[in-house]
Amino acid sequence: MGSDERRAPHGRAHLFAAAFASVALLSGVVYGWPSMRRLLVRNAVLAEGCARNADGSVAPCAEQELRFGLVYTLGSYANQFARLPIGIALDGIGPRRTVLFSAIAFAGGAFLFGLADNLAALAVGFALIGAGGAGVQLAVQSTASLFPERRSFIMALLSGAFQVSSVLYLLAEVSERAFPEAASRVALLCAHAAVALAVAAAGLLLWPDAPFGVRARTAPPPHANASGVAGARAATPFVVVAAGAGAAPLAAAPAAEGAPPFALRHARVQPPSLHGEPFWTQASSREYLLQLCFFSVHMLPAQFTVGTIGVQLEAKGDSSGSHTRAYSAVFAAAALATPFAGHAIDRWGFPPVMAAINAALCCCYAVLMVPLLSVQPIAYVLYSVGRVCLWAQFFAYCAAEFGFAHYGKLAGGGLAFGSFISLLQYAALAAVLGPLRGDFFAVNAAWCVLALSQFAAVYALATRLRTREGAATVAVVASAAKP
């Protein structure tokens, strides 16, 4: 494999296309669960003890929904938690081997999930699908470092690809409904396993042994700062950027001696990031912990909503499943919002985008509290856009604030922490199907309250970054004023 420096100028567009395709084919399919659930219901999977309708179909059954809830919970948990061990492995063995092993795990899971007819095998298969897809996404995200001027934009696009992959189960459900013999669950899942093996083989040719952007920083010059520019970090506590919080650096060293102060009037000072700092310094920083709080609190209701949206819509009158299919299409199409989210981050910074995400998800849960089916498209549009932007900003933030040297551990650790919290989704589902007698109102009200509480985390992070920016501005002015 050639060095990053030789490959990036000529091959970065092709590498991004390969990364996007790999993620779109594998990484987020577990979140196509609402469509897969309908396919499984139609095939009477896990329907033991459930009553049958006159036409032989399975009647609504709490026992079956709890079994489905367990399968989805384990699959979504694996998709998030597995990023911690995979992230540690990525930092050690690099993208090429990580893609290889992850795609093979996905293929095994898809094969098992397609053939299984019992709870244990279905759960293990779906968990392998989730973990394998997560590993592929995590391994290729350093491709964004090949686009330093648009890093957040590229990271957001890769998060969009993750959400696009959910449409595959919608296509599978529609195909199986139209052609039950040719497009059976076994045939569809085995075909997906073959696609995963193709991604594994292609990864051996495409991906490097170390994440892009890391190799050049492993042995920086003695007097290079975190951006690789001459000058010690202590002497360079600021970066001047064009207007916009995430714009590309115009200068990464102190102002030249005697530089006129008026030059600062048309520039903005970017707070120094934590690039190049030791892992524990990054992981224990307020910048990371506040983002982790925001992301983890939102993960619980976000995961619960994907797993139960079909049941919620059916309880509101969607007996034909048309709204569930519409939701699945909107969920995948919401990937179109990621370029705008990435541009907004590059232009205005993370806190304003986080506040908008928070507001969208809060409004979504409020609409889900309304019993009318006709207004639910508002809920699933807000949810789909809010969710994809939530994950996009988390990945983009970890890359922008901390770089890729410890990216696997930071992003994977955050997702693992959030996944532990998200296990409460199964308890919430059990409460709805048990004591709450199928009524989702109280749970959605709780999610709404949780979302409202996160405006405090956004404000705290904005204050922290603003304080850093103020300190950097003082440093710039002082440097510029020196004779």
N, C-alpha and C positions, 0 to 999 in steps of 0.2 A: 504494500500500500504506500502511495506517495505521501509526503508530508502534508499537513493542513495548508501550509503556505502555498504549496504548488497546486493543490487541488481546488482551493477555494475560489480563486479568480475566475476559473473557467468552468467549474463544475457545481457551483453552489446552487444554481437554479435546479439542476437535475437532482441533486441531493435533497433539496427541499421537496421536490415532487415525489421522490421515493419515500421520504419520511411521511408526507401527507397521505400517500396511498397506503403505506403500511399501517398507519394509525386508523385510517378510515375503514380498512378491511377487517381489523381485529380488535382494536383497543377498547371500544365502548359498547360492544354488542350486548353486554349484560343489561344495559339500560334500555334495550328494546324489549324488556320483559313484558310490558302490557300486551304486546302482540304475541309473544311466545306463550304467555299464559292462556290466551284465547285458543291458540293451536292445541295446547295440552288439554284444555277443557273439552275441546271438540273430539279429542282422541281418548277421552275418559281416563287420562293418566292420573294416578293417585286418587281415584274416585271410590276407593273401598269404603263401604258403609254409607254411601250417598244414595239418595233416592233418584229414580229415573223419571223423566217425562214420558208422555205417551209415545213420542217419536223415538224413544230410546236414548235421548241425550241426557246428560247429567243435570239434575236440578241444582239450583244454588245450594251450596253445602259449606257450612262453616269449617268442618273438618278438612275438606279439600283445600280451602283457602288458607288455613293454618299451615298445611303441608307446603303449599306453594310459597307461603310467606317465609318458611324456613329455607327453602331452596334459594329464593331470591336474596334473602338476608345473607346467607353464606357466600353467594356469588358476588354480591356488591361489596361485602366485607373483604373478601379476598382481593377484589379489584383495587381497594384502597390500601388495606393493610400490607399486602404483598410488596408494595412499593418501598417499604423500609428495608427488608432483606435484599430486594432487588436493587435498591439504590446503593446499599453498601457494596453489593457485588459489582454494580456498574462502576463505582469509583475505583474498584480493584481490578476488574477484568476487562472493562471497556465496553463500548457499544456493540462491537461485532459479536462477541460471545453472548452478551446479554440478549440481543435479538434472537440469536440462534436458539438458546435454551428456552426463552420465553415463548417463541413461536411453536416450538416442539411441544411444550406443555399445553399450549392452546389447542393444538391439533389432537393431542390425547384426550383433552377434556371434551372437545366437540364430538369426537368419535364415541366416547362413553355416554355423553348426554343424549346422543341420537339413538343409541341402542338400549338405554336403561329403561326399566319399567318399575323401579322401586325407589323409595325416598333416598336411601343412602347413596345409591349410584348416581341418581340425578343431582344430588347436592354436591358430591365430589366432582362430577363432570362440570357442573356450572361454576364451581369454585376454581377449577383449573382454567376454564375459559376466562374468568375474571382476572386471575393472577397472570396468566400468559399475556392477555391483552394489555394489562397495566405495564408489564415489563417492556413490551415493544414500544409503547409510547414514551416511557421514561428514557429508554436507551437512545431514541432518535432526537430528543428535544434539544440537545446541544447543537443541532444544525442551526438554531437561531443565532448562535455566536458568529456564524459566517456573515450575518447581516447586522453588524453593530449599530448601524444608523437606524435600523427598524427592528430591533430585537423584540420589543414588546408586541409589535404587530405580528411578527412571525410566530412567536409563542402563542398568541391568540388564535392564529390560523390553525395551528396544530391542535389546540383545544377544540376548535370547530370541527376538525376532522374526527376527533374522538366522538363528538356528538353525532356526526354524520353516520358513523358506523351502526348506530342504533336502528337505522332504517332497514338494515339487512333482515332483521326479524319481522319487520312489517311486510317486506317483500316475501319472506318465507311463509308467513301466515296467509297472505293473499294467494300465493301460488298453491299452497296445500289445499286451501278452500276450493280453488278452481280446478285443480288437477290432483285429487287425492291419491291416485295411484302412482303417477309419474313423480310427483313432488311430495313424497311422503317425508315424515320427520327424519327417518333414517337416512334417506337419500340426500336431503338438504344439509343435514349436519355433517355427513361424511364428505360432501362436496366442500363444505367450509373447512374441514380438517385438511383437505388437499390444498386449499388456498393458503392456509397457515404454513404448511410445509414449503410451499413455493416462496413465501415471504422469508422463511428461514434460510433457504438456499440463496436467495438474492442478497440477503444481509451479509453473507460471507464475502460477497464481491464488493458491496457498497460501503460498509461501515468501517471506520478505523479502529485501532486497538485502544485508543484513548479518546475521550470526548473532545470534540472540536473546541478550540479555545483554551484548553487546559495545557497542552504540551508546551506552548510558548511561555506559559507562566510558571512552569515547574522549575526553571532555572533562570530567573530574571537577573538582569545586570545588577551589580552591587548597589547602584544608586537609582534603581528603577522603582516607580511607585506602582500602585495596584493597576493602573492603566497601561503599564509598560513604558511610560514616558520618563526620560531622565529626570532625576530629582528625587530626593528622599521623600517618603510619604509625610514625614513630620513637617517638611518644608512645603508641602503641597496639600493643605487641608481643604481644598476647594476645586471646583471645576466650573469654568464659565461656559454656559450653553446658550444657544439661540433661544428666543422667547418660547416658552413651553417647558413644562417640568421634565419631560422625557426626551427632549431633543438631543441630537448627537453633540458630543463635545466639540467646541471650537478651540478650546485651549485647556490643557490639563496641567499646566505649570503656573507658578506665580507670575503676576503681571511683570512685564519687562521694567527694568529700572527706569523711573521717570515717566512711566505710562500715564497719559492724561486721565484724570478721574472721569471726565465726561464720556469716556469710552464705555463706562459701565451703564450709561443711561439706556442703551439699546441692547443690553444683555441681561441674562438672568443667571444667578449663581446656583448651580446644582449642588446640594449637600453631598459631601463625600460619602460614597457607598462603603460597605464593609467588605469589598473585594479584597482578597489576599489575607484576610484575618484568619486566625486558627478556627477550626470548626466550633469549639465550645464557646469562643467569643461570639461567633455568629449566632449559634443556637440559643444562647442566653441573653441576647440583646433584646431591648424593648421593641426594636423594629420587627424582629421575628416573632416574639411572643404575642404582640398585639395582632399581627396578621394571623397567627395560629388561632387565637381566640375567635376572631371574626369567622375564619373559615370553618373551624371545627363545630362551632355552635350552629352554623347553617347546614352542615353536612347531615345532621340527624333528620330534620324535616325534609331536606332535599332527597335523601335516600328513601324515606318513608313514602313520599309522594309518588316517586316512580313505581314503587312496588304495589301501591294501592290505588293508583289513579283509575285503573279499569274497574275495580270494585266500587269506587266512589261514584263514577259516572253511571254504572249500572244501577246503583241505588237511587240515582236521580232520574232513571227512566231510560237509560241507553241499552235496551234489551237487544238491539240488533248489532251493537258493537261499532256503529258508524262513528260515534264520537271518540271511541278508543282508537280507531284507525286514524281519525283526523288528528288526535293528539300525537300519535306516533309520527305522523308526517310533519307536524309542526315542530316536534322535538328535534327531528333531524334537520329540518330547514332552518332552525334557529342558529345553526352554524354560520349562516350568512351575517349574523350580528357580530361575529368575532372580529372581522376587520375593523369595524367601527369602534369596538371596545379597545382594540389594540391602538388604533389611531388616537382615541381619546386619552389613553394612558400616556402615549408619547407626547401628546399636546398639553394635557392638564395635570398629569400625575395620577397616582393611585387613589388617594382619598376621595376625590369627587366621583370617580367611577365606582368605588366601593359603596358610597352613599346611594348612588342610583341603583345598584344591584340590590342593596338592602331594601330600598323602597319598593322595587318591583316584586321581590319575593314576599314582602309583608302584604302587599295588595293581593297577590295571588292567593295566599292562605285565607284572606278575608273573603274573596269571591267564592272559594271552595266551601265556605260556611253557608252560602246561599243555597237553598234547596232547588232552585230552578235550573234545569238542564240547559236552557237556552242561553244563559249567561256564561256557561263554563268555558267556551272558547277564549274568553278574556283571561280566565285563570290559567289555561294551559299555554297561552302565548306568553303571558308574564312569567310563568314558571320556566318555560323552556329557554327564553332569552336570559332570564336571571341566572339560571343554573349554569349555562354554558359560559357566561361571563364571570361567574363566581370562580369556576375552575381555571378559566383563562387568566384572570388577574392573579390568582395564587401562584401559578407556574411562572408567569411573567415577573411577578414581584420577587420570587426567589432568585430568578436569573439576574434581574436588574440590580437588586440590592446586594446579593452575595456572590454572584458569579457561578461558574460551573465546577470549580475545584472540589467543593463539597455539596454540589447540587443534589446528587442522588440521596445523600443522607438527610439533607434539610427538607427537600420536597417529599421524599419517602417517609421521613419521620413525622412530618405534619399530617400526611394522609393516613398514616398508621394510627396516630393519636385520634384523629377525627373518626376513623373507622371503629375504634373502641366505643366511642360515644354513640355512633350510629347503630350499634347493636341493640340499643333501646327501642329501635323501630319495631322489633318483633314483639316486645312487651306492649308497645302501643297498639299494635294490630290485635294482639290477644285481648286487650282491654276493650277495643271496639267491637270485636266479634263476641265477647262475653258480657261483662257487666253493662256496657254501653249499648248493647243490642243492635249493633250495626250502624250506630249513629256516629259519624265522623266529626260532628260539630265541635265537641270539646277539644279533641286533639288538634284540629285546625286552629282553634282559638289559642291553644298553647303555643303552636308554631308562630302565630302572629305576634304574640307577646315576646317570644324569643328573638324574633327578627327586630322588633322595636328596640330591644335592649342593646343591639349591636351598633346603633348609632353612637353610643358612648365609646365603643372601641374605635370606630372610624374617627371620631373627634380626637381621641387620645393619640392615634397614629398621626393624624394631620398636625397636631400640636408638636409632636416629637420631631417630625420632618421640618416643620416651620422653624423650630428652635435651632436645629442644625443649620438650616439655610441662613438664618440670621447670623449665626456665628461665622459661617463661611463668608458672608457678605462683609462683615467687619474685617476679616482677614484680607479680603481682596482690596478694600478701600485703604487699609493700612499699608499694604504692599505698594499700591499705586501711588500713595502720597509720599513715599520715601524719596528723598533727593537722589 
